[in-house]
Each structure stands twice: as C-alpha cells, then as structure tokens.
Amino acid sequence: MIPKILTLVRGLPGSGKSTFANTITNEFSVCEADKFFYDKEGNYNFDATKLNIAHKWCRDEVEIRMKDNQINEQFYPHIVVSNTFTQQWEMDAYFGLANQYGYKVFTIIIENRHDGENIHNVPEEKIKQMANRFEIQL
C-alpha cells in the first residue's frame, strides 16, 4: 500500500512556495489558488473579487485528486497545496479532506531567506499585513 500524503506549503508571497512545491512532487500534484488566475496563454490575471472562488477551485482540485487515488492508488499518493495559509482556519478544509480520504498531513513553512521575488506583485503593505497575522502551531 502506497502511503497517502497531503503537504500544505505555507508562506508569504515571494517566499518560494511554488518553487519548493514543484521540487517535492510533479506539477500535476501541485494545487494552488494562484493557478486559477492563469489564462490559457499563461498570463496571470489576478482579480481579488474572485479570491474565494479561486480557493474553492483549489480545494475542489485537491478533492478530485484524492478521489482519483481511491480508484487507483498510483494516482496522486502525494498532493501538495501551495498557498499562503497565514491562518489555521485556511487549512481546516484540507485537514477535513485528508481525514475523509485517508491522507496524512504535513505542513511546511517557507521562509524568504533567499530574497525571493514576489512575481504576482502583491503590494508590500499587504505582505506586511499577512506577516502580522501568520499563525504558527508547533
């Protein structure tokens, strides 16, 4: 039996969450709310009014992969979600999905110790707000 793992990669914009996520599994197993905002040509078109929709889409993508794993354990035994997850409640739905489908959850916080670039142009003031509300449970 292949172990089923859900890894939640947390961190501020520009910390390297996506880069790290893609080093620990294949691109098809990485789910991110940011992916919702890319068009077919690969252009990033963020719309803050659709942020709730993007996060629901991301959760749905994770659940689709978990259901695929129930059909064949070779499909998506390791799923990675790379979002900011600044507060515990933002991860709760993923913990619920993991429990429902038998995945063990690991959370990883990515620190920006390499002067990573904020490619989505999140304003510095917004990043400071996110940093101030970042919850860590050890």
MIZA-949473 format. One record per residue: x, y, z negated of N, C-alpha, C in turn; residue number from 1. Coordinates in Angstrom, 1 decimal, always signed. Example, Ala and Ser with C-alpha at 12.3 -4.5 7.8 and 13.67 -1.06 7.14 Angstrom:
// residues 2
    n.c1    n.c2    n.c3   ca.c1   ca.c2   ca.c3    c.c1    c.c2    c.c3    n
   +13.2    -5.7    -7.8   +12.3    -4.5    -7.8   +13.2    -3.3    -7.8    1
   +12.8    -2.2    -7.1   +13.7    -1.1    -7.1   +12.9    +0.0    -7.9    2
//
This chain:
// residues 138
    n.c1    n.c2    n.c3   ca.c1   ca.c2   ca.c3    c.c1    c.c2    c.c3    n
    +0.8    -1.2    +0.0    +0.0    +0.0    +0.0    +0.9    +1.2    +0.0    1
    +0.6    +2.1    +0.9    +1.4    +3.4    +1.0    +0.8    +4.4    +0.0    2
    +1.7    +5.0    -0.8    +1.2    +6.0    -1.8    +0.7    +7.2    -1.1    3
    -0.4    +7.8    -1.7    -1.0    +8.9    -1.1    -0.7   +10.1    -1.9    4
    -0.1   +11.1    -1.3    +0.4   +12.3    -2.0    -0.1   +13.6    -1.3    5
    -0.6   +14.5    -2.1    -1.0   +15.8    -1.7    -0.1   +16.8    -2.4    6
    +0.7   +17.5    -1.6    +1.6   +18.5    -2.1    +1.1   +19.9    -1.9    7
    +0.9   +20.7    -2.9    +0.5   +22.1    -2.8    +1.7   +23.0    -3.0    8
    +2.0   +23.7    -1.9    +3.2   +24.6    -1.9    +2.7   +26.0    -2.1    9
    +3.2   +26.6    -3.2    +2.8   +27.9    -3.7    +3.9   +28.9    -3.5   10
    +3.5   +30.2    -3.4    +4.5   +31.2    -3.4    +3.9   +32.5    -2.7   11
    +4.7   +33.5    -2.9    +4.3   +34.8    -2.3    +4.6   +34.9    -0.8   12
    +3.9   +35.8    -0.1    +4.2   +35.9    +1.4    +5.7   +36.2    +1.6   13
    +6.2   +35.5    +2.6    +7.7   +35.6    +2.9    +8.6   +34.8    +2.1   14
    +8.1   +33.9    +1.2    +9.0   +33.1    +0.3    +9.5   +31.9    +1.1   15
    +8.9   +31.5    +2.1    +9.3   +30.3    +2.9    +8.5   +29.1    +2.7   16
    +7.2   +29.3    +2.3    +6.3   +28.2    +2.1    +6.1   +27.3    +3.3   17
    +5.8   +28.0    +4.4    +5.6   +27.2    +5.7    +6.9   +26.5    +6.1   18
    +8.0   +27.2    +6.0    +9.3   +26.6    +6.4    +9.5   +25.3    +5.6   19
    +9.4   +25.5    +4.3    +9.6   +24.3    +3.4    +8.6   +23.2    +3.7   20
    +7.3   +23.5    +3.8    +6.3   +22.5    +4.1    +6.6   +21.7    +5.3   21
    +7.1   +22.3    +6.3    +7.4   +21.6    +7.5    +8.7   +20.8    +7.5   22
    +9.4   +20.9    +6.4   +10.6   +20.1    +6.2   +10.3   +18.8    +5.4   23
    +9.2   +18.8    +4.7    +8.9   +17.6    +3.9    +7.8   +16.7    +4.6   24
    +7.2   +17.1    +5.6    +6.3   +16.3    +6.4    +6.2   +16.8    +7.8   25
    +5.4   +16.1    +8.6    +5.3   +16.6   +10.0    +4.3   +17.7   +10.1   26
    +4.3   +18.4   +11.2    +3.5   +19.6   +11.4    +2.0   +19.3   +11.3   27
    +1.6   +18.1   +11.7    +0.2   +17.7   +11.7    -0.4   +17.5   +10.3   28
    +0.5   +17.2    +9.4    +0.1   +17.0    +8.0    +0.2   +18.3    +7.1   29
    +0.5   +19.4    +7.7    +0.6   +20.7    +7.0    -0.6   +21.5    +7.3   30
    -1.4   +21.8    +6.2    -2.6   +22.7    +6.4    -2.3   +24.0    +5.7   31
    -2.7   +25.1    +6.4    -2.5   +26.4    +5.8    -3.7   +27.3    +6.3   32
    -4.2   +28.1    +5.4    -5.3   +29.1    +5.7    -4.8   +30.0    +6.9   33
    -3.5   +30.3    +6.9    -3.0   +31.2    +7.9    -3.2   +30.6    +9.3   34
    -3.2   +29.3    +9.4    -3.3   +28.7   +10.8    -4.7   +29.1   +11.4   35
    -5.6   +29.4   +10.6    -7.0   +29.8   +11.1    -6.9   +31.0   +11.9   36
    -5.9   +31.9   +11.6    -5.8   +33.2   +12.3    -5.0   +33.2   +13.6   37
    -4.5   +32.0   +14.0    -3.7   +32.0   +15.2    -4.7   +31.6   +16.4   38
    -4.5   +32.4   +17.5    -5.3   +32.1   +18.7    -4.6   +31.0   +19.5   39
    -5.2   +30.6   +20.6    -4.7   +29.5   +21.5    -3.4   +29.9   +22.1   40
    -3.1   +31.2   +22.2    -1.8   +31.6   +22.7    -0.7   +31.7   +21.7   41
    -1.1   +31.5   +20.4    -0.1   +31.5   +19.3    +0.1   +32.9   +18.7   42
    -0.9   +33.8   +19.0    -0.8   +35.1   +18.4    -1.5   +35.1   +17.0   43
    -0.9   +35.7   +16.0    -1.5   +35.8   +14.7    -2.4   +37.0   +14.6   44
    -3.7   +36.8   +14.3    -4.7   +37.9   +14.3    -5.4   +37.9   +12.9   45
    -4.8   +38.4   +11.9    -5.3   +38.3   +10.5    -6.5   +39.2   +10.4   46
    -7.6   +38.7    +9.8    -8.8   +39.5    +9.5    -9.2   +39.2    +8.1   47
    -9.0   +40.2    +7.2    -9.3   +40.0    +5.8   -10.7   +39.6    +5.5   48
   -11.6   +40.1    +6.4   -13.0   +39.7    +6.2   -13.3   +38.3    +6.4   49
   -12.4   +37.5    +7.0   -12.6   +36.1    +7.3   -11.7   +35.2    +6.4   50
   -11.2   +35.8    +5.3   -10.3   +35.1    +4.5   -11.0   +33.9    +3.8   51
   -12.2   +34.1    +3.3   -13.0   +33.0    +2.7   -13.2   +31.9    +3.7   52
   -13.5   +32.2    +4.9   -13.8   +31.2    +6.0   -12.5   +30.5    +6.2   53
   -11.4   +31.2    +6.3   -10.1   +30.5    +6.5    -9.7   +29.5    +5.5   54
   -10.0   +29.9    +4.2    -9.7   +28.9    +3.1   -10.6   +27.7    +3.1   55
   -11.9   +27.9    +3.5   -12.8   +26.8    +3.6   -12.4   +25.9    +4.8   56
   -12.0   +26.5    +5.9   -11.5   +25.7    +7.0   -10.3   +24.9    +6.6   57
    -9.3   +25.5    +5.8    -8.2   +24.8    +5.4    -8.6   +23.6    +4.5   58
    -9.5   +23.8    +3.6    -9.9   +22.7    +2.7   -10.6   +21.6    +3.6   59
   -11.4   +22.0    +4.6   -12.0   +21.0    +5.4   -11.0   +20.2    +6.2   60
    -9.9   +20.9    +6.7    -8.8   +20.2    +7.4    -8.2   +19.2    +6.5   61
    -8.0   +19.5    +5.3    -7.4   +18.5    +4.3    -8.3   +17.3    +4.1   62
    -9.6   +17.6    +4.0   -10.6   +16.5    +3.8   -10.6   +15.6    +5.0   63
   -10.6   +16.2    +6.2   -10.6   +15.4    +7.4    -9.4   +14.4    +7.4   64
    -8.2   +14.9    +7.0    -7.0   +14.0    +7.0    -7.2   +13.0    +5.9   65
    -7.8   +13.3    +4.8    -8.0   +12.3    +3.7    -9.0   +11.2    +4.2   66
   -10.0   +11.6    +4.9   -11.0   +10.6    +5.4   -10.3    +9.8    +6.5   67
    -9.4   +10.3    +7.3    -8.7    +9.6    +8.3    -7.8    +8.5    +7.6   68
    -7.2    +8.9    +6.5    -6.4    +8.0    +5.7    -7.2    +6.8    +5.2   69
    -8.5    +7.0    +4.9    -9.3    +5.9    +4.4    -9.6    +4.9    +5.5   70
    -9.6    +5.3    +6.8    -9.7    +4.4    +7.9    -8.5    +3.6    +8.2   71
    -7.3    +4.3    +8.1    -6.0    +3.7    +8.3    -5.0    +4.3    +7.4   72
    -4.4    +3.6    +6.5    -3.5    +4.2    +5.5    -2.2    +4.7    +6.2   73
    -2.0    +4.4    +7.4    -0.9    +5.0    +8.1    -1.1    +6.5    +8.5   74
    -2.4    +6.9    +8.5    -2.8    +8.3    +8.8    -2.7    +9.1    +7.6   75
    -1.9   +10.1    +7.6    -1.8   +11.2    +6.6    -1.7   +10.7    +5.1   76
    -0.7    +9.8    +4.9    -0.5    +9.5    +3.5    +0.1   +10.6    +2.7   77
    +0.8   +11.6    +3.4    +1.3   +12.8    +2.7    +0.7   +14.0    +3.4   78
    +0.0   +14.8    +2.7    -0.6   +16.0    +3.2    +0.0   +17.2    +2.4   79
    +0.3   +18.2    +3.1    +0.9   +19.4    +2.4    +0.0   +20.6    +2.7   80
    -0.4   +21.3    +1.6    -1.1   +22.6    +1.8    -0.2   +23.7    +1.4   81
    +0.0   +24.6    +2.3    +0.9   +25.7    +2.0    +0.1   +27.0    +2.0   82
    -0.2   +27.5    +0.9    -1.0   +28.7    +0.7    -0.4   +29.5    -0.5   83
    -0.7   +30.7    -0.7    -0.1   +31.4    -1.8    -0.5   +30.8    -3.2   84
    -1.8   +30.4    -3.4    -2.2   +29.8    -4.6    -1.7   +30.5    -5.8   85
    -2.0   +31.8    -5.9    -1.5   +32.6    -7.1    -2.2   +32.3    -8.4   86
    -3.4   +31.7    -8.3    -4.1   +31.4    -9.5    -4.6   +30.0    -9.5   87
    -4.8   +29.4   -10.6    -5.2   +28.0   -10.8    -6.4   +27.7   -10.0   88
    -7.5   +28.5   -10.1    -8.8   +28.2    -9.5    -8.7   +28.0    -8.0   89
    -7.6   +28.6    -7.4    -7.5   +28.5    -6.0    -7.0   +27.1    -5.6   90
    -6.5   +26.3    -6.5    -6.1   +25.0    -6.2    -7.1   +23.9    -6.6   91
    -8.1   +24.3    -7.4    -9.1   +23.4    -8.0    -9.8   +22.5    -7.0   92
   -10.2   +23.1    -5.9   -10.9   +22.3    -4.8   -10.0   +21.2    -4.3   93
    -8.7   +21.5    -4.2    -7.7   +20.5    -3.7    -7.5   +19.4    -4.7   94
    -7.5   +19.7    -6.0    -7.4   +18.7    -7.0    -8.6   +17.8    -7.0   95
    -9.8   +18.4    -6.7   -11.0   +17.6    -6.6   -11.0   +16.7    -5.4   96
   -10.5   +17.2    -4.2   -10.4   +16.3    -3.1    -9.4   +15.2    -3.3   97
    -8.3   +15.5    -4.0    -7.3   +14.5    -4.3    -7.9   +13.4    -5.2   98
    -8.6   +13.8    -6.1    -9.3   +12.8    -7.0   -10.3   +12.0    -6.3   99
   -11.0   +12.6    -5.4   -12.1   +11.9    -4.7   -11.5   +10.9    -3.7  100
   -10.3   +11.2    -3.1    -9.8   +10.3    -2.1    -8.5    +9.5    -2.6  101
    -8.2    +9.6    -3.9    -7.1    +8.9    -4.4    -5.7    +9.3    -4.1  102
    -5.5   +10.6    -4.0    -4.2   +11.2    -3.8    -3.6   +11.7    -5.1  103
    -2.3   +11.5    -5.2    -1.6   +12.1    -6.4    -1.1   +13.5    -6.0  104
    -1.3   +14.5    -6.9    -1.0   +15.9    -6.5    +0.3   +16.3    -7.2  105
    +1.1   +17.0    -6.3    +2.3   +17.7    -6.8    +2.2   +19.1    -6.4  106
    +2.6   +20.1    -7.2    +2.7   +21.5    -6.9    +4.1   +21.9    -6.9  107
    +4.5   +22.7    -5.9    +5.8   +23.2    -5.8    +5.7   +24.7    -5.6  108
    +6.5   +25.5    -6.4    +6.5   +26.9    -6.2    +7.8   +27.3    -5.5  109
    +7.6   +28.1    -4.4    +8.7   +28.5    -3.6    +9.1   +30.0    -4.0  110
   +10.3   +30.2    -4.4   +10.8   +31.5    -4.8   +11.6   +32.1    -3.6  111
   +11.4   +33.4    -3.4   +12.1   +34.0    -2.3   +13.5   +34.5    -2.7  112
   +14.4   +33.5    -2.8   +15.8   +33.8    -3.2   +16.7   +33.9    -2.0  113
   +16.1   +33.9    -0.9   +16.9   +33.9    +0.4   +16.6   +35.1    +1.2  114
   +15.9   +36.1    +0.6   +15.5   +37.3    +1.4   +14.6   +36.9    +2.6  115
   +13.7   +36.0    +2.4   +12.8   +35.6    +3.5   +12.0   +36.8    +4.0  116
   +11.6   +36.6    +5.2   +10.8   +37.7    +5.9    +9.3   +37.4    +5.8  117
    +8.6   +38.5    +5.5    +7.2   +38.4    +5.5    +6.6   +38.6    +6.9  118
    +6.5   +37.5    +7.6    +6.2   +37.6    +9.1    +4.7   +38.0    +9.3  119
    +3.9   +37.9    +8.3    +2.5   +38.3    +8.5    +2.2   +39.8    +8.1  120
    +3.3   +40.5    +7.8    +3.2   +41.9    +7.5    +2.2   +42.2    +6.3  121
    +2.3   +41.4    +5.3    +1.5   +41.7    +4.1    +2.1   +42.9    +3.4  122
    +1.3   +44.0    +3.1    +1.9   +45.2    +2.5    +2.6   +44.9    +1.2  123
    +3.6   +45.6    +0.9    +4.4   +45.4    -0.3    +3.6   +45.5    -1.6  124
    +2.7   +46.5    -1.5    +1.8   +46.7    -2.7    +0.9   +45.4    -3.0  125
    +0.4   +44.8    -1.9    -0.4   +43.6    -2.0    +0.5   +42.5    -2.6  126
    +1.7   +42.4    -2.1    +2.6   +41.3    -2.6    +2.9   +41.5    -4.1  127
    +3.0   +42.8    -4.6    +3.2   +43.1    -6.0    +2.0   +42.7    -6.8  128
    +0.8   +42.9    -6.3    -0.4   +42.5    -7.0    -0.5   +41.0    -7.1  129
    -0.1   +40.3    -6.0    -0.1   +38.8    -6.1    +0.9   +38.3    -7.1  130
    +2.1   +38.9    -7.1    +3.1   +38.5    -8.1    +2.6   +38.7    -9.5  131
    +1.9   +39.8    -9.8    +1.4   +40.1   -11.1    +0.3   +39.1   -11.6  132
    -0.4   +38.5   -10.7    -1.4   +37.6   -11.1    -1.0   +36.1   -10.9  133
    +0.2   +35.9   -10.5    +0.7   +34.5   -10.3    +0.6   +33.7   -11.6  134
    -0.1   +32.6   -11.6    -0.2   +31.8   -12.8    +0.6   +30.5   -12.7  135
    +1.3   +30.2   -13.7    +2.2   +29.0   -13.7    +1.8   +28.2   -14.9  136
    +1.6   +26.9   -14.7    +1.2   +26.0   -15.8    +2.3   +24.9   -15.8  137
    +3.1   +24.8   -16.8    +4.2   +23.8   -16.9    +3.7   +22.7   -17.7  138
//
